[in-house]
Amino acid sequence: MVFSLIMIFFLSATAGSVYAAGVGDNAFEPLMEGVRENLRLEVSGVYPEASEGASFNRVSLRDRNLPHSFNIDVAGSDALVRSYLYLFISDFYQPSMIFTATFNGEVLVASEHATPVGPSPRGDGRLDHERQTFSFDVTGLVRSGVNTVTITDVYSTQSYFFDGALLLNFYPSDEEHVYWVYQGVEYLEKTDYVDVGYDLVFNGAADTSAADATLLTVYQSKEQLHDALFFNGDELKDNHATYLYSASDFVVKEFSVVDSLKAVNTVRFTMDEYQPSAGAAFIQYSDTPVYPSIAVLDLTLAPKPRVVVLASSVDKMLSTELFDYLEQKGLDVIHATAANFDSYKDERFIIVLGGPDALEGVGEIVKGTGILGIDDADYLRTEGSSKKYLSTDPWGKNPDQTVWIFAGSDRHLTLQANRDNMVAVAQEIVANVADTTSEEEAEDLGPCPESEKYPFTHAYPDKIKDIYICEVVYDIDASKWMVKLYNQGDADVNLLTYHLVDYRDTHYKVKSSDSGASVAEEGYWTIYGGVFNPEGKRSTGVYFPSDGSVTATGAIILMDAKENVLDKVVWSLGG
């Protein structure tokens, strides 16, 4: 079977060239843009072993009719839903290149002619590379274990290199994900140092309550020394990245960005800034920035509360309003039949449609619950009857379980019972879920004894979860000021993008240089007054009062990247 090439060149001479403001030679194109599916992403890749000395990890494609094969190991054993292959090729000094590529023996492209175009496909030439990213839909071709990519050059006079290959594989998942996958911007350089940045906006609103959010970037020659990556204005440092693949000409890394997530998210690729001396203005480095070939934003959505609706096929067909309304309230609605109901008997919320005479075995289950007495059964067999019944844990499998029965003397009156009660029941389910979540999140304040010299009060103890303010030293001498955080959770917490806000609403953003910017499980994180910039320039400092004349109430607030208040402590500055 021969698959046609899906080659994404994006090498047009349209607005958005290397020298245009803020954009690269090849604009990002969306492969997925806010796609919501029950799929998990697995990334697999390969880069050639060193072939031209210690500084090279790539293979020269200049040998006519000599195939070069590379194996990609795929760990996933589940049935694949979707797969995309990327080939990264660079340094084509000839005006064109012609090669054949196969994947697991299937021809992806044969003798295709590719010519780099645009005002400057190699940027300003400082790194002396021209690059293209080739994209293929290989759904159905990927197998668990070893997968082989083979590239065969056609002309021996050409000189270009295979830098690496990458597979994005999507497998079925119990969790719901939302994906933004952008491809196309290659390793480009800019000489416009006034505006060296490239902004990628992930179009479409994101779910800010996502349980996890990961940003993945693929660079075709790593970054320059002073490249900077920002997510929603927060810089992502390499020492906080997880490197999936890393070679001299190919790097794939990912960051956790759940604490910086917004409804609309922006990634900025630009150059970092430095301060030549204390108090001096910040200056942007003038190296050539490197933009990635692929960027992926992966949101793992928090699981929805589940409600099981036991109904015959007839009652299910008539009750679309009920199913739709429950889903609109943010519930995961499962239709159960009498045949498979045993696997759902321990679910927390169950709605049964129909009474003791309901079709397809549902009536037998209703009678077995013991919810309906003899009088109730007789009532439901009376013409014109319709009613809701309620019970807790009728099968003795879940003490928190609530079971509702909507029933009437015929199918139409059962439907009427649905319509009369579905709003109230849905609201009750949502309220019960919220109450349970609140109870689970209310944490003990842990081993953090109150200071006799510097007492304070937690303004919102019910908001406290894992990280909270454990101690504050608010001294007349500003150099003695200190804020200590404590992590009472069961996992390490990266504090980058967290903010401390003082009583004058001045923000201090945690930096990577601050004690590692991470607090271990059951550990402490401390920052002292000498670190703060008293003038609060560039949102890098908190101004603490340093004179004895201040007698008002003081406060420190701990906020995450989305400006959610995690903790607030207050005290009297007068002692």
C-alpha positions in Angstrom: 0.0 0.0 0.0 1.5 3.4 -1.0 0.6 6.4 1.1 0.7 9.7 -0.5 3.0 12.4 0.9 1.5 14.9 3.3 4.4 17.3 3.1 4.2 20.5 5.0 6.6 23.0 3.6 5.0 26.3 4.6 7.9 28.0 2.7 6.0 30.8 1.1 7.1 34.4 0.5 4.0 35.8 2.1 3.7 38.3 4.9 5.5 36.7 7.8 9.0 36.3 6.4 12.1 36.1 8.6 12.4 39.9 8.5 8.7 40.6 9.3 7.9 41.8 12.8 7.6 38.9 15.2 7.1 36.0 12.9 9.2 33.4 11.3 9.8 32.3 7.7 7.3 29.4 8.0 4.2 30.1 10.1 2.8 27.5 12.4 -0.1 25.5 11.0 -2.5 23.7 13.3 -2.7 19.9 13.0 -5.0 19.9 16.1 -6.6 23.0 17.5 -8.5 22.5 20.7 -9.4 18.9 19.8 -11.2 17.2 22.8 -10.8 13.4 22.8 -10.2 10.5 25.1 -6.7 10.0 23.7 -3.3 10.0 25.4 -0.1 11.1 23.6 3.0 9.1 23.4 6.2 10.6 21.8 8.8 8.4 20.2 11.9 9.5 18.4 15.3 8.7 17.0 18.4 10.6 15.9 21.4 9.1 14.1 24.5 8.1 16.1 27.6 10.2 15.7 28.9 9.8 12.2 31.2 12.8 11.6 32.9 13.3 14.9 31.8 14.0 18.5 29.9 17.2 17.6 27.7 15.6 14.9 24.7 13.3 15.5 23.3 13.1 12.0 23.8 11.2 8.8 24.8 12.7 5.5 22.4 12.1 2.6 24.7 12.3 -0.3 25.1 8.7 -1.4 23.2 7.9 -4.5 20.9 4.9 -4.1 22.4 4.0 -0.7 19.6 3.6 1.9 20.0 4.9 5.4 17.7 3.1 7.9 16.8 4.3 11.5 14.7 2.4 14.0 12.1 4.1 16.3 11.1 2.1 19.3 7.4 2.5 20.2 6.5 1.4 23.8 2.7 1.5 23.6 0.9 -1.8 23.2 -2.7 -0.5 23.0 -4.5 -0.1 19.7 -3.3 3.1 18.1 -5.9 5.7 17.0 -3.7 8.2 15.2 0.0 8.6 14.3 2.1 11.3 12.7 5.7 11.0 11.6 8.1 13.9 11.2 11.5 13.9 9.4 13.9 16.7 10.1 16.4 17.4 7.2 18.9 20.3 7.0 21.9 21.7 5.1 20.7 21.3 1.6 23.2 23.5 -0.2 21.9 22.4 -3.6 18.9 24.2 -5.2 16.8 21.1 -4.7 16.8 17.6 -3.2 15.3 14.3 -4.3 15.0 11.3 -2.1 12.8 8.3 -1.2 11.4 7.7 2.3 9.8 4.6 3.5 8.2 3.7 6.9 8.0 0.0 7.9 8.4 -0.8 4.2 5.7 1.5 2.9 6.7 4.2 0.5 5.9 7.7 1.9 7.5 9.7 -0.7 9.5 8.7 -3.9 11.6 11.0 -5.9 9.9 14.2 -4.7 11.4 17.5 -5.7 11.7 20.0 -2.8 13.1 23.5 -3.3 13.5 25.9 -0.4 11.9 29.2 -1.2 11.1 32.4 0.6 13.2 35.5 1.2 15.6 33.6 3.4 14.8 30.1 4.3 18.1 29.8 6.1 17.6 33.0 8.2 20.5 35.3 8.2 22.9 32.4 7.6 24.8 32.8 10.9 24.3 29.1 11.6 24.8 28.2 8.0 21.8 25.8 7.8 18.7 25.4 5.7 16.0 23.3 7.1 12.7 21.6 6.3 10.3 19.5 8.4 8.4 16.8 6.5 5.1 15.6 8.0 3.4 12.3 7.2 0.1 10.8 8.5 1.2 7.2 9.2 -2.0 6.1 11.0 -2.3 2.3 10.6 1.4 1.8 9.9 2.9 2.1 13.4 3.4 -1.1 15.4 4.5 -1.7 19.0 8.2 -2.3 19.2 10.6 -1.5 16.4 9.6 0.8 13.5 12.0 1.5 10.7 12.5 4.7 8.7 14.6 4.4 5.5 15.8 7.4 3.5 17.5 6.8 0.1 19.2 9.7 -1.7 18.8 9.9 -5.5 21.7 12.2 -6.5 25.3 11.8 -5.1 26.0 15.5 -5.8 23.7 16.8 -3.2 24.7 17.4 0.4 22.1 17.5 3.2 21.6 15.8 6.5 19.0 13.7 8.4 18.8 15.3 11.9 16.2 13.0 13.3 12.6 11.6 13.3 9.7 11.9 15.6 6.4 10.0 16.1 3.4 11.5 17.8 1.2 8.5 18.6 -2.3 8.8 20.1 -3.8 5.9 22.1 -7.2 5.4 23.8 -7.4 6.9 27.3 -9.7 6.8 30.2 -9.0 10.5 30.7 -10.3 13.2 28.4 -7.6 15.4 26.8 -7.6 18.6 24.8 -4.8 19.0 22.2 -3.3 21.8 20.3 -0.6 20.5 17.9 1.1 23.1 15.7 3.8 22.3 13.1 5.7 24.2 10.5 8.1 26.8 12.0 11.5 25.4 11.5 14.9 26.3 12.9 15.0 30.0 11.8 17.2 32.9 12.6 16.4 36.6 12.7 18.6 39.7 12.4 15.9 42.0 13.6 17.0 42.4 17.2 14.3 45.0 17.9 11.7 42.3 17.7 13.2 38.8 17.7 10.2 37.1 19.2 7.7 34.7 17.7 4.3 34.4 19.4 2.1 31.3 19.0 -1.4 31.7 20.3 -3.3 28.4 21.0 -6.7 29.4 19.5 -9.8 28.3 21.3 -10.6 28.6 24.9 -8.9 26.1 27.3 -10.3 24.5 30.4 -8.5 26.3 33.2 -9.6 23.7 35.7 -7.6 21.0 33.8 -5.9 18.4 36.1 -2.7 18.7 34.1 -1.2 20.7 31.3 2.0 19.9 29.3 3.8 22.0 26.8 6.0 20.0 24.4 8.5 21.6 22.0 10.6 20.1 19.2 13.7 21.9 18.1 15.7 20.8 15.1 19.1 22.0 16.4 18.5 22.8 20.0 18.5 26.5 21.1 21.0 29.2 21.0 22.7 29.9 24.4 20.3 32.8 25.3 17.0 31.6 23.8 14.0 32.1 26.0 10.7 30.3 26.1 7.7 31.9 27.8 4.2 30.5 28.5 1.6 33.2 29.2 4.4 35.6 30.2 6.1 33.1 32.5 9.6 32.0 31.5 10.2 28.3 31.3 13.7 27.4 32.3 15.5 24.4 30.8 16.5 23.1 34.2 12.7 22.6 34.9 12.1 20.7 31.6 11.8 17.0 31.0 14.0 16.1 28.1 12.4 13.3 26.0 15.2 13.3 23.3 18.4 15.3 23.2 21.2 15.2 20.6 23.4 17.8 19.0 20.9 18.6 16.3 17.6 17.4 17.8 15.9 18.0 21.1 12.4 17.3 22.4 11.4 18.7 25.8 8.3 19.3 27.8 7.2 21.5 30.7 4.3 21.3 33.2 2.3 24.5 32.7 -0.9 23.7 34.6 -0.2 26.5 37.1 0.1 29.1 34.3 -2.9 27.9 32.3 -5.4 30.6 31.0 -8.5 30.5 28.9 -6.4 31.6 25.9 -2.7 30.6 26.0 0.4 32.1 24.3 3.9 30.7 23.8 6.6 33.2 23.0 10.0 32.2 21.6 12.5 35.0 22.0 15.8 36.0 23.6 16.4 36.4 27.3 17.4 39.6 29.0 20.2 40.4 31.4 21.1 43.3 33.8 24.7 44.5 33.2 24.9 45.9 36.7 22.8 46.4 39.8 20.1 49.1 39.1 20.9 49.2 35.3 18.3 48.7 32.7 17.7 45.2 31.4 19.1 44.5 27.9 17.9 41.8 25.5 20.6 39.4 24.2 21.3 39.8 20.5 22.0 36.2 19.6 19.9 34.6 16.8 16.8 32.9 18.4 15.8 29.5 17.3 12.1 28.6 16.8 10.8 25.0 17.1 9.4 22.7 14.4 6.5 21.4 16.5 4.7 22.7 19.6 2.1 20.7 21.5 -0.2 21.8 24.3 -1.8 18.8 26.1 -4.5 19.4 28.7 -5.7 16.5 30.8 -9.2 17.3 31.9 -10.3 16.6 35.5 -12.7 13.6 35.5 -16.4 14.4 35.5 -18.7 13.2 38.2 -20.5 10.1 36.9 -24.2 9.3 37.0 -25.5 5.9 35.8 -29.0 5.8 34.2 -30.5 2.3 34.2 -33.2 2.1 31.5 -34.7 -0.1 28.9 -34.1 0.7 25.3 -37.6 2.3 25.0 -37.2 4.5 28.1 -33.7 5.5 27.0 -35.0 6.5 23.6 -37.8 8.7 25.2 -35.5 10.3 27.7 -33.0 12.2 25.6 -33.9 15.4 27.5 -32.7 13.7 30.7 -29.4 12.6 29.3 -28.7 15.9 27.6 -29.5 17.9 30.7 -27.3 15.8 32.9 -24.4 16.3 30.4 -25.0 20.0 30.3 -24.5 20.1 34.1 -21.0 18.7 33.6 -21.8 15.0 34.5 -20.5 11.9 32.7 -23.7 10.0 31.9 -23.6 6.2 31.5 -26.5 4.3 30.1 -26.8 0.9 31.8 -29.0 -2.0 30.9 -30.2 -4.9 33.1 -27.6 -7.1 31.4 -24.6 -5.0 32.5 -26.0 -3.3 35.5 -24.1 -5.4 38.1 -20.8 -3.7 37.1 -22.4 -0.3 38.1 -24.1 -1.2 41.4 -21.4 0.5 43.4 -21.6 3.9 41.6 -22.4 6.8 43.8 -25.3 8.2 41.7 -27.8 6.0 40.0 -31.1 6.9 38.3 -33.5 4.1 37.4 -36.2 4.8 34.8 -39.3 2.7 35.2 -41.2 0.9 38.0 -41.7 -2.8 38.9 -43.0 -3.7 35.5 -40.4 -1.9 33.4 -39.2 -3.7 30.3 -36.0 -5.7 29.5 -35.3 -6.8 33.1 -35.3 -3.3 34.6 -38.5 -4.0 36.6 -36.8 -7.0 38.2 -33.9 -4.9 39.4 -36.4 -2.3 40.7 -38.2 -4.9 42.7 -34.9 -6.3 44.0 -33.8 -3.0 45.5 -36.4 -3.0 48.2 -37.0 0.7 47.6 -40.6 0.2 46.6 -43.0 -1.3 49.0 -46.3 -3.1 48.1 -48.3 0.1 48.3 -45.7 1.9 46.0 -45.9 -0.9 43.4 -49.7 -0.8 43.5 -49.7 3.0 43.1 -47.4 2.8 40.0 -49.8 0.3 38.5 -52.7 2.8 38.9 -53.5 4.6 35.7 -52.2 8.1 35.6 -49.6 7.7 38.3 -46.1 9.2 38.2 -43.6 9.6 41.0 -40.0 9.9 42.1 -38.5 7.5 44.8 -35.2 7.9 46.7 -33.0 5.5 48.6 -29.4 5.3 49.8 -27.1 2.2 49.3 -29.9 -0.3 48.6 -27.4 -3.0 47.5 -25.0 -2.5 50.4 -22.1 -1.7 48.1 -21.5 2.1 48.7 -22.6 3.9 51.8 -22.4 7.2 50.0 -24.7 6.0 47.2 -27.9 7.7 46.2 -30.5 6.0 44.0 -33.5 7.7 42.4 -36.3 5.9 40.6 -38.4 7.8 38.1 -41.5 5.8 37.3 -45.1 6.0 36.1 -48.0 3.8 35.1 -46.8 3.7 31.5 -43.8 4.9 29.5 -45.2 8.3 28.9 -45.8 8.9 32.6 -42.3 7.6 33.3 -41.1 10.3 30.9 -43.2 12.8 32.8 -41.5 11.8 36.1 -38.1 12.5 34.3 -39.2 15.9 33.3 -40.6 16.8 36.7 -37.5 15.8 38.6 -34.4 15.9 36.4 -33.5 19.5 37.3 -33.7 19.0 41.0 -31.8 15.7 40.9 -29.1 17.1 38.7 -28.6 20.1 41.1 -28.5 17.7 44.0 -25.8 15.6 42.4 -23.6 18.6 41.5 -24.0 20.0 45.1 -23.0 16.7 46.6 -19.9 16.5 44.4 -18.9 20.0 45.4 -19.4 19.3 49.1 -17.2 16.2 48.9 -14.5 18.1 47.0 -14.5 20.9 49.6 -14.1 18.4 52.4 -11.3 16.6 50.7 -9.4 19.8 50.0 -9.6 21.1 53.6 -6.2 20.2 54.9 -4.6 20.4 58.3 -2.0 23.2 58.6 0.7 20.7 59.6 3.9 21.3 61.5 4.1 25.0 61.4 4.1 26.4 65.0 3.1 30.1 65.5 5.9 32.5 66.2 5.5 34.4 69.5 7.5 37.4 68.2 5.8 37.6 64.8 2.3 36.2 65.2 -0.1 36.2 62.3 -3.5 34.8 61.3 -4.5 32.9 58.1 -7.3 34.9 56.5 -8.7 32.0 54.5 -7.8 28.7 56.2 -10.4 26.9 54.1 -8.5 27.8 50.9 -5.3 26.1 52.1 -4.3 23.0 50.2 -0.7 21.8 49.8 1.4 25.0 49.9 0.9 27.7 52.5 2.7 30.5 54.3 4.3 28.9 57.4 6.2 31.9 58.9 6.8 35.6 58.3 9.4 37.8 59.9 8.1 41.4 59.7 10.9 43.4 61.3 11.7 47.1 61.4 15.0 46.1 59.7 14.0 45.2 56.2 17.1 42.9 55.8 15.6 40.6 58.5 12.3 40.1 56.6 11.6 36.5 55.8 8.8 34.5 54.3 8.7 30.7 54.7 6.4 28.3 52.8 5.6 24.8 53.8 4.5 21.9 51.5 2.1 19.6 53.4 1.3 17.7 50.2 2.6 14.3 49.1 4.6 15.5 46.1 7.3 18.0 45.3 6.0 21.4 44.1 7.7 23.6 41.5 7.1 27.2 42.7 8.0 28.9 39.4 5.2 31.3 38.4 4.0 31.5 42.1 3.7 35.1 43.5 4.0 36.7 46.9 2.0 39.8 47.2 2.6 42.3 50.0 0.2 44.8 51.6 1.0 47.4 49.0 0.0 45.0 46.2 3.6 44.7 45.0 4.3 41.3 43.5 7.4 39.1 43.9 7.5 36.3 41.3 9.5 33.2 42.3 12.6 32.8 40.2 14.7 29.8 39.3 17.5 31.2 41.4 15.4 31.3 44.6 16.5 28.3 46.6 15.9 26.1 43.6 12.3 27.4 43.3 11.0 24.0 44.4 9.8 22.7 47.7 9.9 19.0 48.5 7.2 17.0 50.0 6.8 18.0 53.7 9.6 20.5 53.1 10.1 24.3 53.5 11.0 27.1 51.1 12.4 30.3 52.5 13.2 33.7 51.0 14.8 36.6 52.8 14.4 40.4 52.7 17.8 40.9 51.2 16.7 39.2 48.0 13.8 41.6 47.4 14.1 44.8 45.3 12.8 47.5 47.6 11.6 49.6 44.6 9.6 46.7 43.1 11.0 47.3 39.6 9.9 45.0 36.8 7.6 43.1 39.2 10.7 41.4 40.7 10.4 42.5 44.2 8.1 43.0 47.2 8.5 46.2 49.2 8.3 45.5 52.9 8.0 48.4 55.4 11.3 49.2 57.1 10.5 52.0 59.4 8.8 51.9 62.8 6.2 54.5 61.9 4.0 51.9 60.1 1.4 50.6 62.5 -1.3 49.4 60.1 -2.3 45.8 59.5 0.2 44.0 57.3 -0.4 41.1 55.0 1.3 38.6 52.6 -0.7 36.7 49.9 0.5 33.6 48.1 -0.9 33.3 44.6 -0.5 30.9 41.7 0.1 31.9 38.1 -3.7 32.3 37.5 -3.8 34.7 40.5 -5.8 32.3 42.6 -5.2 33.1 46.3 -3.6 30.0 47.9 -3.1 31.6 51.3 -3.2 35.0 53.0 -1.7 35.9 56.4 -2.3 39.2 58.3 -0.7 40.7 61.3 -0.3 44.1 63.1 2.8 45.9 62.0 2.8 47.8 65.3 3.6 44.6 67.2 
